């Protein structure tokens, strides 16, 4: 009897909450080299168009919020982070093809005013960004044709299908603790490696846990300390040892005294100043290049978020905060914590299945809890 009652309650909940959830999808690059293939996205867009899902820009979401109205039933939000060229070359034509809307969160440091198109070779984001961050710290041009341009953004905004919003200016990182994790590898120096070492990253420099610079107060390693560690690491020939042995020996070298000398802990005031500078520049770039534009949305870089910096960003004008935490949203969004879903390997089948699940608020809550 109890089990029968439980089953009835579950069925009732599923029926009541059908189309009451708002799934939000997160994508980055969309090309044959990325985890999102254009053909798979085309199939998914065709599905949501045929099934009558309602997509929204942030401007529309904001209008509903200000009017104390819920988003329409069967709402779905498409978001794309960073601002890669293929979002213009591939995604924008698909949005026009199916009359769908999307929000593009943009890192403004990398954007050119205009370039000659089309782009002959689309590179992977890791390769592109590592080179750009290196250039940035060398005082060189950090813009790239691998990102869409201000001219292309104005075209997309004018269509009414695309809403450009904030994703920080530099997409930077800091060390979030002082526990040794690894060293900069010879095979590839990432943009994060370059950022935490001020564009001076070299093979053998120490790495600690990293987080987005807007979500952690953080630490900074002096270059002198990094060089001392590198010399120690090479002298001990730890690159040829197992990861366990290399980590053990490295932790012995990184004494409390060494860290106190060469690792700088940012103060809360420095953290606040960093956040304010990044967001102010991000908003300023967007609103100055896109006339009559209001940038009020922010997607946390790397999906790293914190409650600490939200009030600082709100004071500058940000009203909506998009995370990378899995789950669905109610038709009245929690503007301080908006759930988004991202797949490691995108297939239309999985996108369709999870859209159906998360369109039901009860099932979406269960998915969030199990994920």
C-alpha positions in Angstrom: 0.0 0.0 0.0 2.8 2.4 0.9 4.7 1.6 -2.3 1.5 2.2 -4.3 1.0 5.6 -2.6 4.6 6.5 -3.3 4.3 5.6 -7.0 1.1 7.7 -7.3 2.8 10.7 -5.6 5.8 10.4 -8.1 3.5 10.2 -11.1 1.5 13.2 -9.8 4.7 15.2 -9.3 5.9 14.3 -12.8 2.6 15.4 -14.3 2.4 18.7 -12.3 6.0 19.7 -13.0 5.9 18.9 -16.8 7.3 21.8 -18.8 7.9 23.7 -15.6 11.7 23.3 -15.7 14.0 25.6 -17.8 17.1 23.7 -19.1 20.0 25.8 -20.0 22.7 24.4 -22.3 26.3 25.5 -22.4 28.6 25.1 -25.4 32.0 26.4 -26.4 33.6 25.8 -29.8 31.4 24.1 -32.5 33.6 22.5 -35.1 34.9 19.1 -36.2 37.8 19.3 -33.8 35.8 20.3 -30.7 33.5 18.2 -28.5 30.5 19.7 -30.3 30.1 18.7 -33.9 28.0 21.1 -36.1 25.8 18.2 -37.5 24.9 17.1 -34.0 23.9 20.7 -33.0 21.9 21.1 -36.2 19.9 17.9 -35.4 19.3 19.2 -31.8 18.2 22.6 -33.1 15.8 21.0 -35.5 14.3 19.0 -32.6 13.7 21.9 -30.3 12.3 24.0 -33.2 9.9 21.2 -34.3 8.8 20.5 -30.7 8.0 24.1 -29.9 10.6 24.9 -27.3 10.9 28.7 -26.6 14.4 30.0 -26.6 15.2 33.4 -25.0 17.8 36.2 -25.0 18.8 37.6 -21.6 17.1 40.8 -22.5 13.8 38.8 -22.7 14.6 37.0 -19.5 15.2 40.3 -17.8 11.9 41.7 -19.0 10.0 38.8 -17.5 11.9 39.1 -14.3 11.3 42.9 -13.9 7.6 42.3 -14.6 7.5 39.5 -12.0 6.4 37.1 -14.7 7.6 33.5 -15.0 9.2 32.4 -18.2 6.8 30.7 -20.6 6.3 26.9 -20.3 8.6 24.8 -22.3 11.4 27.4 -22.2 15.0 26.5 -23.0 18.0 28.7 -23.1 21.1 28.2 -25.3 24.4 29.7 -24.2 27.9 29.8 -25.7 31.0 30.8 -23.8 34.1 32.7 -24.8 33.2 34.1 -28.3 34.9 31.8 -30.8 34.7 32.5 -34.5 32.8 29.3 -35.2 29.9 30.6 -33.0 29.5 33.2 -35.8 30.4 31.0 -38.7 28.5 27.9 -37.6 26.1 28.6 -34.8 24.6 31.9 -36.0 23.5 30.4 -39.3 21.8 27.6 -37.5 20.0 30.1 -35.2 18.7 31.9 -38.3 17.8 28.6 -39.9 15.6 27.5 -37.0 14.7 31.0 -35.7 16.2 30.2 -32.3 17.8 32.6 -29.8 21.1 32.3 -27.8 23.3 34.2 -25.3 27.0 34.5 -26.1 29.2 35.2 -23.1 32.4 36.9 -24.4 36.0 37.5 -23.2 36.7 40.9 -24.6 40.5 41.0 -24.4 40.7 38.7 -27.5 38.3 40.5 -29.8 39.3 42.4 -33.0 37.2 45.1 -34.6 37.0 43.3 -37.9 39.0 40.8 -40.0 39.0 39.4 -43.5 36.8 36.3 -43.6 36.5 33.3 -43.9 39.1 31.8 -41.5 41.0 29.1 -43.2 42.0 27.0 -40.2 40.1 26.9 -36.9 42.4 26.0 -34.0 41.6 24.3 -30.7 40.8 26.8 -27.9 43.6 25.6 -25.6 46.2 26.3 -28.2 44.8 29.7 -29.2 44.3 31.0 -25.6 47.8 29.9 -24.4 49.4 32.0 -27.1 47.2 35.0 -26.5 47.8 35.1 -22.8 51.6 34.9 -23.4 51.2 37.8 -25.8 49.2 39.7 -23.3 51.8 39.5 -20.5 54.5 40.5 -23.1 52.6 43.6 -23.8 51.8 42.4 -27.4 48.5 42.2 -29.3 46.3 39.6 -27.6 43.4 39.7 -30.1 42.8 36.9 -32.5 40.8 36.0 -35.6 40.0 32.8 -33.9 37.3 34.8 -32.0 34.4 36.6 -33.7 34.8 40.3 -34.1 32.9 43.4 -32.9 31.6 43.9 -36.4 30.2 40.3 -36.4 28.8 40.8 -33.0 26.9 43.9 -34.2 25.5 41.9 -37.0 24.4 39.1 -34.7 22.8 41.5 -32.1 20.9 43.3 -34.9 19.2 40.0 -35.9 17.5 39.8 -32.5 18.6 36.2 -32.1 21.9 36.8 -30.3 22.5 38.5 -26.9 26.2 39.4 -26.1 27.0 39.3 -22.4 30.0 39.1 -20.0 32.5 36.4 -19.3 35.3 38.5 -17.8 37.8 40.5 -19.8 40.9 38.2 -19.6 39.5 34.8 -18.5 42.3 34.6 -15.9 43.3 32.3 -13.1 45.1 32.3 -9.8 46.5 29.7 -7.5 43.7 28.9 -5.0 46.0 27.1 -2.5 49.7 26.3 -1.9 49.5 22.5 -2.0 51.8 21.2 -4.8 50.0 19.6 -7.7 52.2 19.3 -10.7 54.8 21.2 -12.8 54.5 23.0 -16.1 54.8 20.3 -18.8 57.1 20.4 -21.8 54.4 19.0 -24.1 52.0 22.0 -23.6 52.0 25.2 -21.6 48.3 26.1 -21.0 46.8 29.6 -20.8 46.3 28.9 -17.1 50.0 28.1 -16.6 50.8 31.3 -18.3 48.4 33.3 -16.3 49.5 32.2 -12.8 53.2 32.7 -13.9 52.6 36.1 -15.5 53.4 35.0 -19.0 56.8 33.6 -17.8 55.8 29.9 -17.5 58.6 27.5 -18.2 58.9 23.7 -18.1 59.4 22.6 -14.5 57.7 25.7 -12.9 55.5 24.6 -9.9 51.8 24.4 -10.2 49.2 24.4 -7.4 45.5 24.1 -7.6 44.0 26.9 -9.9 40.7 28.7 -10.0 39.2 31.5 -12.0 40.6 34.8 -10.8 37.1 36.2 -10.1 36.2 33.3 -7.8 39.2 33.0 -5.5 41.3 35.5 -3.4 44.3 33.4 -4.4 48.1 33.3 -4.3 50.9 34.4 -6.7 54.3 32.7 -7.1 57.3 35.0 -7.5 59.4 34.2 -10.6 62.5 33.9 -8.4 60.8 31.1 -6.4 59.6 29.4 -9.6 63.1 29.4 -11.0 64.6 28.0 -7.8 62.0 25.2 -7.8 62.7 24.5 -11.5 66.4 24.1 -10.8 65.7 21.8 -7.9 63.3 19.7 -10.0 65.8 19.4 -12.9 68.8 18.7 -10.6 66.9 15.8 -9.0 65.8 14.6 -12.4 62.2 14.3 -11.1 60.7 14.4 -14.6 61.9 10.8 -15.0 60.5 9.7 -11.7 56.9 8.5 -11.1 54.3 11.2 -10.3 54.1 9.9 -6.7 57.9 10.2 -6.2 58.1 13.6 -7.9 55.2 14.9 -5.8 56.8 13.7 -2.6 60.2 15.2 -3.3 58.6 18.5 -4.5 56.5 18.8 -1.3 59.7 18.4 0.8 61.3 21.3 -1.1 58.3 23.5 -0.8 58.7 24.2 2.9 56.7 26.6 5.0 59.6 29.0 4.9 59.9 28.8 1.1 56.2 29.4 0.6 56.3 32.4 3.0 59.2 33.9 1.0 58.0 33.3 -2.6 54.2 32.8 -2.5 52.2 36.0 -2.1 48.7 35.8 -0.6 46.4 38.3 -2.2 44.4 40.4 0.3 40.6 40.8 0.1 41.1 44.3 -1.0 43.4 43.1 -3.9 40.8 40.4 -4.8 38.0 43.0 -4.8 40.0 45.4 -7.0 40.8 42.5 -9.4 37.1 41.6 -9.7 36.0 45.2 -10.2 38.7 45.9 -12.8 37.8 42.8 -14.8 34.1 43.3 -14.8 34.2 47.0 -15.4 36.4 46.5 -18.5 34.3 43.6 -19.7 31.1 45.7 -19.5 32.7 48.8 -20.9 34.1 47.0 -24.0 30.7 45.4 -24.7 28.6 48.5 -24.2 31.0 50.8 -26.1 31.2 48.6 -29.2 27.6 47.6 -29.2 25.5 50.8 -29.0 22.4 50.9 -26.8 23.6 47.6 -25.3 23.1 46.8 -21.6 25.4 44.0 -20.3 23.8 42.6 -17.1 24.7 38.9 -17.4 27.8 37.1 -16.4 29.0 33.5 -16.9 31.7 32.4 -14.4 34.9 31.5 -16.3 35.9 27.8 -15.8 32.6 27.3 -13.9 34.3 28.5 -10.7 32.0 30.6 -8.7 31.8 32.2 -5.2 29.3 34.2 -3.3 32.0 36.6 -2.1 32.4 38.5 -5.4 28.7 38.6 -6.4 28.0 41.8 -4.4 31.0 43.6 -6.0 29.8 42.7 -9.4 26.2 43.7 -8.7 27.5 47.1 -7.7 29.0 47.4 -11.2 25.8 46.3 -13.0 25.7 42.5 -13.2 22.3 41.1 -12.3 22.4 37.5 -13.6 25.1 34.9 -12.7 25.4 31.7 -14.9 27.2 28.7 -13.4 28.4 25.4 -14.8 26.5 23.4 -12.2 24.3 20.7 -13.7 20.5 20.8 -13.2 17.4 22.6 -14.4 15.9 25.9 -13.3 12.5 27.0 -12.3 10.5 29.4 -14.6 11.5 32.1 -12.2 15.3 32.0 -12.4 17.4 32.4 -9.2 19.5 35.2 -10.7 22.5 34.6 -8.3 22.8 31.0 -9.3 21.6 29.8 -12.7 22.2 26.2 -13.5 23.7 25.2 -16.9 24.5 21.8 -18.4 27.4 20.9 -20.6 28.4 17.5 -22.1 31.9 16.3 -22.5 31.0 14.7 -25.8 27.9 16.3 -27.5 25.5 14.1 -29.3 22.0 15.2 -30.5 20.5 12.1 -28.8 21.9 13.0 -25.4 20.9 16.7 -25.8 17.4 15.7 -26.7 17.1 13.2 -23.8 18.4 15.5 -21.2 16.3 18.4 -22.5 13.2 16.3 -22.0 14.3 15.3 -18.5 15.1 18.8 -17.4 12.0 20.4 -18.9 10.2 18.6 -16.1 11.2 20.5 -12.9 10.8 17.4 -10.7 12.9 15.1 -12.9 15.4 17.9 -13.4 15.8 18.3 -9.7 16.4 14.5 -9.5 19.0 14.7 -12.3 20.8 17.5 -10.4 20.9 15.4 -7.3 22.1 12.3 -9.1 24.7 14.1 -11.3 
